[in-house]
């Protein structure tokens, strides 16, 4: 099956691409670029870096602007997938949804209207299990946004490793922080992994902190040979 992967550069979508390449073909990535940073549907922190991530993966990328406001953002997704289906002959859409019924339902409706299959390899998987797989498989992942009690400024730019996972599990018990960031508690960027031909190197960044939430604004990256 030929898949178009919805791609943000974060851990969930990247791991879904990894699994998709094991089982199917992934000839193209799609990044939806929201005009609003509070979209419920689309990842926004450092979304401009998907261009570099795609080059590191060696997979063509389609970037599609969206209003970021429902229901228009849903229509935008359908338009993008329609064009990609015509150009790349895809049979389905790969999505990194784990527990968000909202996201899964929107993708499913778009696929149904275009006669495409939904490929969601981590749907309803325990998010701690997903993060452990990510770590065990050798992905290099950093936190680029945080917005939850217990996640302070020091987490910005920090590596998502076994120690960070243990702390997230402790925060889940103390403050009900979702281990996978499913509720927007944090966002990530994947810098390297087993499917990358090159790795991303952050050369310029700035931390923005607003008392209870923050973002690592990455201004410049390079692609480095492995």
Residue pairs with C-beta under 8 A, 6 or more apart in sequence:
1 24
1 25
1 91
1 92
1 117
1 119
2 24
2 25
2 26
2 27
2 88
2 89
2 90
2 91
2 92
3 20
3 24
3 25
3 26
3 27
3 90
3 91
3 92
3 93
3 94
3 119
4 26
4 27
4 28
4 29
4 30
4 62
4 81
4 84
4 85
4 88
4 90
4 92
4 93
4 94
5 13
5 16
5 17
5 20
5 26
5 28
5 29
5 30
5 59
5 93
5 94
5 95
6 13
6 29
6 30
6 31
6 32
6 93
6 94
6 95
6 96
6 107
7 13
7 14
7 17
7 29
7 30
7 31
7 50
7 53
7 54
7 61
8 31
8 42
8 43
8 47
8 50
8 96
9 31
9 43
9 46
9 47
9 49
9 50
9 53
9 189
9 190
10 43
10 96
10 187
10 188
10 189
10 190
11 96
11 130
11 131
11 134
11 139
11 141
11 160
11 188
11 190
12 96
12 97
12 98
12 122
12 130
12 180
13 43
13 95
13 96
14 53
14 96
14 139
14 190
14 193
15 96
15 122
15 130
15 133
15 134
15 137
15 139
16 94
16 95
16 96
16 119
16 120
16 121
16 122
17 26
17 29
17 57
17 59
17 94
17 195
18 137
18 193
18 194
18 195
19 121
19 122
20 26
20 94
20 119
20 121
21 195
23 121
24 92
24 94
24 119
26 59
26 94
27 59
27 60
27 88
27 90
28 59
28 60
28 61
28 62
28 84
28 87
28 88
28 90
29 50
29 54
29 57
29 59
29 60
29 61
29 62
30 61
30 62
30 64
30 80
30 81
30 84
31 47
31 50
31 61
31 62
31 63
31 64
32 41
32 42
32 64
32 66
32 73
32 76
32 77
32 80
33 42
33 47
33 48
33 63
33 64
33 65
33 66
34 41
34 42
34 44
34 47
34 66
34 67
34 68
34 73
35 65
35 66
35 67
35 68
36 44
36 67
36 68
36 69
37 44
37 68
38 44
38 68
39 66
39 68
39 69
39 73
40 70
40 102
41 68
41 70
41 73
41 74
41 77
41 102
41 103
41 106
42 66
42 68
42 73
43 187
44 68
45 144
45 145
45 187
45 189
45 215
45 216
46 144
46 189
46 216
46 217
46 218
49 189
49 200
49 218
49 221
50 61
50 63
51 61
51 63
52 200
52 221
52 223
53 190
53 200
54 60
54 61
55 198
55 223
56 192
56 196
56 197
56 198
56 199
56 200
56 223
57 195
57 196
57 197
58 197
62 80
62 83
62 84
64 76
64 77
64 79
64 80
65 76
66 72
66 73
66 76
66 77
67 73
67 76
74 106
74 109
74 110
77 106
77 107
77 110
78 110
78 113
78 114
81 90
81 93
81 110
81 111
81 114
81 116
82 114
84 90
85 114
85 116
90 116
91 116
91 117
92 111
92 116
92 117
92 118
92 119
93 107
93 110
93 111
93 116
93 117
93 118
93 119
94 119
94 120
94 121
95 103
95 104
95 107
95 118
95 119
95 120
96 120
96 122
97 103
97 104
97 107
97 120
97 122
97 123
98 122
98 123
98 124
98 125
98 127
98 130
98 180
98 182
99 124
99 127
99 180
99 182
100 182
104 118
104 120
104 123
107 118
107 120
108 118
110 116
111 117
111 118
122 130
127 178
127 179
127 180
127 182
128 165
128 168
128 169
128 179
128 180
130 180
131 160
131 165
131 168
131 179
131 180
132 165
134 141
134 160
135 160
135 161
135 162
135 165
137 193
137 194
138 193
138 194
139 190
139 192
139 193
139 194
140 159
140 190
140 191
140 192
140 193
140 199
141 159
141 160
141 188
141 189
141 190
141 191
142 157
142 158
142 159
142 160
142 188
142 189
142 191
142 202
142 216
143 151
143 155
143 156
143 157
143 158
143 160
143 164
143 186
143 187
143 188
143 216
144 156
144 157
144 187
144 188
144 189
144 215
144 216
144 218
145 156
145 186
145 187
145 213
145 214
145 215
145 216
146 152
146 155
146 156
146 185
146 186
146 187
146 213
146 214
147 184
147 185
147 186
147 212
147 213
147 214
148 171
148 175
148 177
148 183
148 185
148 186
149 171
149 175
149 177
149 212
150 171
150 174
150 175
150 177
151 171
151 177
151 185
151 186
153 207
153 209
153 214
155 164
155 186
156 207
156 209
156 214
156 215
156 216
157 202
157 205
157 207
157 216
158 164
160 188
165 179
168 177
168 179
169 179
171 177
172 178
172 179
177 185
178 185
181 187
181 188
189 200
189 218
190 200
191 199
191 200
191 201
191 202
192 199
192 200
192 226
196 226
197 226
198 223
198 224
198 225
198 226
199 223
199 224
199 226
200 221
200 222
200 223
200 224
201 221
201 222
201 223
201 224
202 218
202 220
202 221
203 220
203 221
203 222
204 218
204 219
204 220
205 216
205 217
205 218
205 219
205 220
206 216
206 217
206 219
207 214
207 215
207 216
207 217
208 214
208 215
208 216
208 217
